[in-house]
Each structure stands twice: as C-alpha cells, then as structure tokens.
C-alpha cells in the first residue's frame, strides 16, 4: 500500500510515494485511511490542534500489507 497523502489533487506526481505504515482512526475507532508515519503524525496533530478531533495512529501489521 502507498501513503494516501497528496499536496494537491493534481498532478499525481505530488502524491507521497512512501509505503503506508499506519492507519488513522477517528475517536469512534473507524479507520480513516492509510499513511506513512510522517504524514499520519502530521494529520493527527493538525486535526487535534485545529479541529479538536482525537484521531489516533495504528501500525499496519505485516500480514495486512
């Protein structure tokens, strides 16, 4: 799996090409998507700071990749 992070919708070259290593989960435990560790951290921190959302990161297990 590849990280879902993109700086902009287009062009596709702006997409992160790192392997997705983490799920993000909302406060209810719903899986939001998959990202590399760097982008998962950034998203969780930004949403907590700006929106007060408590999203958590969960490591993607090897057998799920």
HUFEN-V777978 format. One record per backbone hydrogen bond with DSSP energy under -0.5 kcal/mol. NH is the residue of the N-H (numbers start at 1). CO is the residue of the C=O. E is the energy in kcal/mol with one decimal. If there is no record, write none. Layout:
nh:NH co:CO e:E
nh:NH co:CO e:E
This chain:
nh:3 co:18 e:-2.7
nh:4 co:34 e:-1.9
nh:7 co:14 e:-1.2
nh:14 co:11 e:-1.9
nh:15 co:12 e:-1.8
nh:16 co:5 e:-2.6
nh:20 co:1 e:-2.0
nh:21 co:35 e:-1.6
nh:22 co:35 e:-2.5
nh:23 co:58 e:-3.3
nh:24 co:33 e:-1.7
nh:25 co:56 e:-2.6
nh:26 co:30 e:-2.3
nh:29 co:26 e:-2.1
nh:32 co:24 e:-3.8
nh:33 co:24 e:-0.8
nh:35 co:22 e:-2.7
nh:40 co:36 e:-2.5
nh:41 co:37 e:-2.4
nh:42 co:38 e:-2.1
nh:43 co:39 e:-2.7
nh:44 co:40 e:-2.5
nh:45 co:41 e:-2.5
nh:46 co:42 e:-2.5
nh:47 co:43 e:-2.7
nh:48 co:44 e:-1.9
nh:49 co:45 e:-2.4
nh:50 co:46 e:-3.1
nh:51 co:47 e:-1.8
nh:52 co:47 e:-0.9
nh:52 co:48 e:-0.8
nh:53 co:47 e:-1.6
nh:55 co:53 e:-1.0
nh:56 co:25 e:-2.3
nh:58 co:23 e:-2.2
nh:60 co:21 e:-2.9
nh:61 co:59 e:-0.5
nh:64 co:61 e:-1.8
nh:65 co:62 e:-1.4
